[in-house]
Amino acid sequence: CRFCAEPISIRYPALELTNAVLWVGVAWLLGPSWILPGYLWFVSVTLALIATDLEHHRLPNRIVLHGAWVGLLLLGGGVLLDGVAMVRFAQAIVGGATWFGLMLAIALLARGGFGFGDVKLAALLGSFVAFQPLLGAADWYDALGAVAVAVFVSFFLGGAIAIALLALRRTDRKREIAFGPAMIIASWIAIGWGDRLLAMWLG
């Protein structure tokens, strides 16, 4: 750093490079639209949350809550400017509320098994998953089905990661394991392939 003369960790340029690559990938998938800025914002927010949760086992309110309200503003603006049916925005709100409610119930029943950072994160993720940007006219089945896919995949990934860490003796049963990254990865899987995974699972 030119100001404090401390060495700069490779982590920061690596995160910036990863963010840029993901922006290009999402822009290529979604194409030019007014919905795109919301999902580019979602990329940056979720990447920051993964890095923070892995390092500090925290999902800071200033990232989660700020990410949620700015993201919803961008999605709402995109809906208006692109002429997308307003029901899509309603689906995003309901999707966020659905995953939030489910995680809140699990956190209360588990009594410490999940942090309330995961609960608040679920509201942010559920909104962007339920919007289903790759589907031209998603219905309620597609929207809430994608959220169900994200929930299932997140627990599958979280369980697999926990088992692997225990097997490799990188952790023990008394230590917390970050669940936020599994939720975020599952959300992006559901955004990209939620409709196909749901159709495959339901036959």
RODO-2510 file (C-alpha; in nm, 4 decimals, decimal comma):
residues 203
     n   res          X          Y          Z
     1     c     0,0000     0,0000     0,0000
     2     r     0,1459     0,3379    -0,0969
     3     f    -0,0128     0,5046     0,2075
     4     c     0,0818     0,2670     0,4916
     5     a     0,3609     0,0647     0,3246
     6     e     0,1965    -0,2624     0,4323
     7     p     0,1967    -0,5500     0,1823
     8     i    -0,1344    -0,5942    -0,0010
     9     s    -0,2850    -0,9411     0,0337
    10     i    -0,3337    -1,1356    -0,2895
    11     r    -0,6918    -1,1849    -0,1723
    12     y    -0,8045    -0,8366    -0,2773
    13     p    -0,6896    -0,8376    -0,6413
    14     a    -0,8113    -1,1994    -0,6654
    15     l    -1,1588    -1,0935    -0,5506
    16     e    -1,1632    -0,8000    -0,7916
    17     l    -1,0583    -1,0244    -1,0812
    18     t    -1,3197    -1,2849    -0,9872
    19     n    -1,5859    -1,0144    -0,9682
    20     a    -1,4933    -0,8857    -1,3150
    21     v    -1,5021    -1,2360    -1,4662
    22     l    -1,8410    -1,3069    -1,3075
    23     w    -1,9766    -0,9743    -1,4334
    24     v    -1,8776    -1,0696    -1,7873
    25     g    -2,0356    -1,4134    -1,7487
    26     v    -2,3645    -1,2810    -1,6108
    27     a    -2,3797    -1,0066    -1,8754
    28     w    -2,3301    -1,2702    -2,1449
    29     l    -2,6040    -1,4922    -1,9982
    30     l    -2,8641    -1,2201    -1,9451
    31     g    -2,7815    -0,9995    -2,2405
    32     p    -2,8489    -0,6258    -2,2552
    33     s    -3,1487    -0,5329    -2,0417
    34     w    -3,2462    -0,3101    -1,7520
    35     i    -3,2585    -0,6205    -1,5319
    36     l    -2,8841    -0,6726    -1,5786
    37     p    -2,7643    -0,4014    -1,3315
    38     g    -2,9538    -0,5719    -1,0489
    39     y    -2,7804    -0,9029    -1,1129
    40     l    -2,4384    -0,7414    -1,1513
    41     w    -2,4989    -0,5846    -0,8102
    42     f    -2,6041    -0,9278    -0,6818
    43     v    -2,2752    -1,0758    -0,8088
    44     s    -2,0665    -0,8233    -0,6154
    45     v    -2,2726    -0,8505    -0,2971
    46     t    -2,2713    -1,2307    -0,2891
    47     l    -1,8997    -1,2491    -0,3665
    48     a    -1,8244    -1,0099    -0,0793
    49     l    -2,0449    -1,2156     0,1528
    50     i    -1,8728    -1,5424     0,0600
    51     a    -1,5306    -1,3929     0,1310
    52     t    -1,6445    -1,2402     0,4613
    53     d    -1,8267    -1,5491     0,5863
    54     l    -1,5362    -1,7801     0,5048
    55     e    -1,2848    -1,5559     0,6819
    56     h    -1,4843    -1,4210     0,9763
    57     h    -1,7919    -1,6503     1,0001
    58     r    -2,0093    -1,3397     0,9820
    59     l    -2,2623    -1,2005     0,7363
    60     p    -2,2587    -0,8275     0,8197
    61     n    -2,5908    -0,6429     0,8209
    62     r    -2,4388    -0,3543     0,6291
    63     i    -2,3715    -0,5869     0,3351
    64     v    -2,6805    -0,8095     0,3568
    65     l    -2,9428    -0,5410     0,4237
    66     h    -2,7839    -0,2802     0,1976
    67     g    -2,7500    -0,5461    -0,0711
    68     a    -3,1165    -0,6404    -0,0364
    69     w    -3,2767    -0,2969    -0,0590
    70     v    -3,0486    -0,1682    -0,3352
    71     g    -3,0966    -0,4951    -0,5227
    72     l    -3,4750    -0,4728    -0,4998
    73     l    -3,4665    -0,1104    -0,6172
    74     l    -3,2593    -0,2137    -0,9183
    75     l    -3,4904    -0,5058    -0,9953
    76     g    -3,7989    -0,2880    -0,9584
    77     g    -3,6498    -0,0222    -1,1840
    78     g    -3,5534    -0,2885    -1,4357
    79     v    -3,9081    -0,4243    -1,4389
    80     l    -4,0499    -0,0782    -1,5131
    81     l    -3,7912     0,0165    -1,7762
    82     d    -3,7971    -0,3203    -1,9546
    83     g    -4,1765    -0,3414    -1,9517
    84     v    -4,1682    -0,6724    -1,7636
    85     a    -4,4914    -0,7793    -1,5933
    86     m    -4,5058    -0,6453    -1,2368
    87     v    -4,5957    -0,9944    -1,1163
    88     r    -4,2272    -1,0806    -1,1615
    89     f    -4,1350    -0,8248    -0,8956
    90     a    -4,4085    -0,9620    -0,6694
    91     q    -4,2622    -1,3094    -0,7186
    92     a    -3,9228    -1,1774    -0,6089
    93     i    -4,0710    -1,0331    -0,2885
    94     v    -4,2622    -1,3525    -0,2089
    95     g    -3,9581    -1,5673    -0,2898
    96     g    -3,7455    -1,3686    -0,0473
    97     a    -4,0126    -1,3829     0,2228
    98     t    -4,0559    -1,7589     0,1723
    99     w    -3,6893    -1,8486     0,2180
   100     f    -3,6589    -1,5984     0,5039
   101     g    -3,9548    -1,7548     0,6849
   102     l    -3,8211    -2,1059     0,6361
   103     m    -3,4731    -2,0171     0,7635
   104     l    -3,6202    -1,8257     1,0583
   105     a    -3,8230    -2,1313     1,1608
   106     i    -3,5174    -2,3576     1,1257
   107     a    -3,2962    -2,1170     1,3228
   108     l    -3,5481    -2,0991     1,6072
   109     l    -3,5947    -2,4764     1,6169
   110     a    -3,2221    -2,5509     1,5854
   111     r    -3,1410    -2,3159     1,8770
   112     g    -2,8069    -2,1938     1,7553
   113     g    -2,7568    -2,4326     1,4658
   114     f    -2,7913    -2,1412     1,2256
   115     g    -2,7059    -1,7770     1,2749
   116     f    -2,9522    -1,4973     1,2071
   117     g    -2,7133    -1,3720     0,9415
   118     d    -2,8155    -1,6787     0,7390
   119     v    -3,1818    -1,5922     0,7999
   120     k    -3,1409    -1,2373     0,6656
   121     l    -2,9295    -1,3630     0,3770
   122     a    -3,2152    -1,5948     0,2768
   123     a    -3,4406    -1,2936     0,2104
   124     l    -3,1841    -1,1400    -0,0256
   125     l    -3,1138    -1,4665    -0,2080
   126     g    -3,4764    -1,5747    -0,2332
   127     s    -3,5712    -1,2514    -0,4085
   128     f    -3,3122    -1,2850    -0,6827
   129     v    -3,3733    -1,6584    -0,7247
   130     a    -3,7518    -1,6219    -0,7555
   131     f    -3,7212    -1,3509    -1,0205
   132     q    -3,5769    -1,6123    -1,2624
   133     p    -3,4121    -1,3684    -1,5088
   134     l    -3,3420    -1,6342    -1,7738
   135     l    -3,7116    -1,7162    -1,8151
   136     g    -3,9090    -1,4745    -2,0281
   137     a    -4,2377    -1,5176    -1,8440
   138     a    -4,1845    -1,7083    -1,5217
   139     d    -4,5001    -1,8111    -1,3377
   140     w    -4,5441    -1,8711    -0,9663
   141     y    -4,4547    -2,2386    -1,0084
   142     d    -4,1210    -2,1458    -1,1684
   143     a    -4,0494    -1,8743    -0,9112
   144     l    -4,1208    -2,0686    -0,5941
   145     g    -3,9926    -2,3920    -0,7469
   146     a    -3,6560    -2,2242    -0,8040
   147     v    -3,6491    -2,1163    -0,4391
   148     a    -3,7211    -2,4770    -0,3365
   149     v    -3,4303    -2,5926    -0,5546
   150     a    -3,2004    -2,3343    -0,3933
   151     v    -3,3019    -2,4430    -0,0428
   152     f    -3,2471    -2,8124    -0,1188
   153     v    -2,9134    -2,7585    -0,2923
   154     s    -2,7910    -2,5286    -0,0129
   155     f    -2,8482    -2,7951     0,2527
   156     f    -2,6953    -3,0623     0,0293
   157     l    -2,3846    -2,8501    -0,0314
   158     g    -2,3628    -2,7390     0,3309
   159     g    -2,3847    -3,0979     0,4525
   160     a    -2,1287    -3,2202     0,1996
   161     i    -1,8847    -2,9445     0,2970
   162     a    -1,9295    -3,0165     0,6683
   163     i    -1,8700    -3,3900     0,6195
   164     a    -1,5613    -3,3231     0,4069
   165     l    -1,4141    -3,0830     0,6641
   166     l    -1,4778    -3,3293     0,9460
   167     a    -1,3249    -3,6143     0,7453
   168     l    -1,0160    -3,4061     0,6691
   169     r    -1,0023    -3,2929     1,0328
   170     r    -1,0137    -2,9285     0,9288
   171     t    -1,2869    -2,8672     1,1849
   172     d    -1,4745    -3,0402     1,4666
   173     r    -1,8346    -3,0620     1,5836
   174     k    -1,7919    -2,7714     1,8253
   175     r    -1,6771    -2,5203     1,5640
   176     e    -1,9123    -2,3247     1,3410
   177     i    -1,9056    -2,3948     0,9684
   178     a    -1,9970    -2,1070     0,7377
   179     f    -2,3305    -2,1860     0,5704
   180     g    -2,3619    -1,8608     0,3749
   181     p    -2,1363    -1,9722     0,0855
   182     a    -2,3451    -2,2873     0,0341
   183     m    -2,6637    -2,0777     0,0248
   184     i    -2,5108    -1,8372    -0,2263
   185     i    -2,3730    -2,1063    -0,4584
   186     a    -2,7080    -2,2879    -0,4440
   187     s    -2,8846    -1,9636    -0,5356
   188     w    -2,6749    -1,9125    -0,8468
   189     i    -2,7365    -2,2756    -0,9456
   190     a    -3,1111    -2,2169    -0,9058
   191     i    -3,0927    -1,8928    -1,1060
   192     g    -2,9200    -2,0712    -1,3934
   193     w    -3,0825    -2,4137    -1,3891
   194     g    -3,3668    -2,4014    -1,1371
   195     d    -3,6456    -2,4796    -1,3840
   196     r    -3,4552    -2,7729    -1,5370
   197     l    -3,3541    -2,9201    -1,2017
   198     l    -3,7108    -2,8938    -1,0742
   199     a    -3,8457    -3,0631    -1,3885
   200     m    -3,5836    -3,3387    -1,3585
   201     w    -3,6574    -3,4032    -0,9901
   202     l    -4,0332    -3,4106    -1,0434
   203     g    -4,0032    -3,6332    -1,3484
***
